Amino acid sequence: MQTTRMRLIAAFGMLCLPYAALGAWLLHAKGLRSLAAFIASVALLMWVLALLSGTWRRFFLVQIPLFLLAAAFAACTLTFDNPPGQLIAFVLATSTWQEIRGFFGLWPGERLLLGGLILGSIYVWLAVRSPPQPISSGRNVRLRWGFIGAIVLLSGVAIGNAAAFIDGLAANPLIGSAMFVAGPLRESGGQRDGRAQSALRRCSSRRRGSAHPDHWRKRAP
């Protein structure tokens, strides 16, 4: 029983590590209301996944891609002191796959990959070794309702300030990544395509102009 509890604590502690780093940064950068919105959104996501998973082992295994996303999101946020935004979107939109692969061939990129590989390997090992016992039981009904009440309370604290509420949601790796892809990354890609099409039209206009008879007539002595 003690071993089972220790495995649960270890896996859950590892799962919460990137969220704890993001929460500490958010409290320092944005304030308490943003932190409340962030905690409420993360807790709600985990609660839904716990209901769908049924057992602790399945819950931790389902969280593997979200853990990797949260680790990458936290690394980016702590490095640039801001969640992924216009700068990273511009770099991704204007860089080729060869350039991105070249970055990860350098020491800063290799360090990020190595850190992600170590954290991911530890979490996967803890998730696989977590107990397959059911998450919900008749004994934790009060805990479940208390958890829901805490989410509602945190949401009430955060929603009093719309800007802080949005900042807190944007720091959630899943929500923030969706906002990043739908916003800055899409805009940067559209601007890049627009510049490419504009350059192509200018080049085509020059070619048509140089091939026009009037062009040669004006240049004739």
C-alpha positions, 0 to 999 in steps of 0.5 A, a space after each residue: 500500500 505504501 509503495 502504491 502511494 509513493 508511485 502515485 505521488 512520484 508520477 503526479 509530482 512529475 506530471 505537475 513539474 512543468 505546470 508548477 514552473 509555469 505557475 511560478 512564472 505567471 505569479 511573478 509576471 502577471 499576478 494572482 488572478 492570472 495564476 488562479 485562472 491558470 490553476 483552474 484551467 489545468 485542474 479542470 483538464 486533469 479532472 476531465 481526463 481522470 474521469 475519462 481514464 478510469 484508472 491511475 495508470 491509464 490517466 498518466 499514460 494519456 498525459 504523456 503527449 500533454 506532459 511533453 507539450 507542457 515541458 516544451 511550452 514551459 521551456 519556451 515561456 521561461 526562455 523568452 519570458 513570455 508564452 509563444 507569440 509573434 517572435 517564435 511564429 515569425 521564426 517558424 514561418 520564415 525558417 526551412 526544415 533544414 534551418 530548424 534541424 540545424 538549430 537542434 544540431 547546435 548546443 542550445 538546441 541539443 540541450 533542449 532536446 536532451 532535457 526533454 528526452 530525460 524528463 520524458 523518459 522519467 515520466 514515461 517510466 513513472 507512468 508505466 509503473 503507476 498502479 492500475 487501481 481505479 481513480 474514483 471510489 466511494 470513499 473520495 466523494 467529498 474530495 471530488 466535490 471539494 475539487 470541483 468547488 476549488 475550480 469554481 472558486 478559482 474561476 470566480 477569483 480570476 474572472 473579475 479581471 478579463 485581461 488577467 483571466 485571458 493571460 492565465 488561460 494563455 499560459 495553459 500549454 494546451 490552450 496557449 498552443 491552440 491560441 498560438 497556432 490559430 493566431 500568431 503562427 497563422 498570421 505569420 504564415 499568411 504574411 509570408 505567403 502574401 510577400 511571396 505572391 507579391 514578389 512573384 507578381 512583381 517578377 512576372 510584371 517585369 518579365 511581361 514589360 521586358 517582352 512588350 514591343 513598346 519596351 524595345 521601341 523606347 530603348 531603340 536609339 
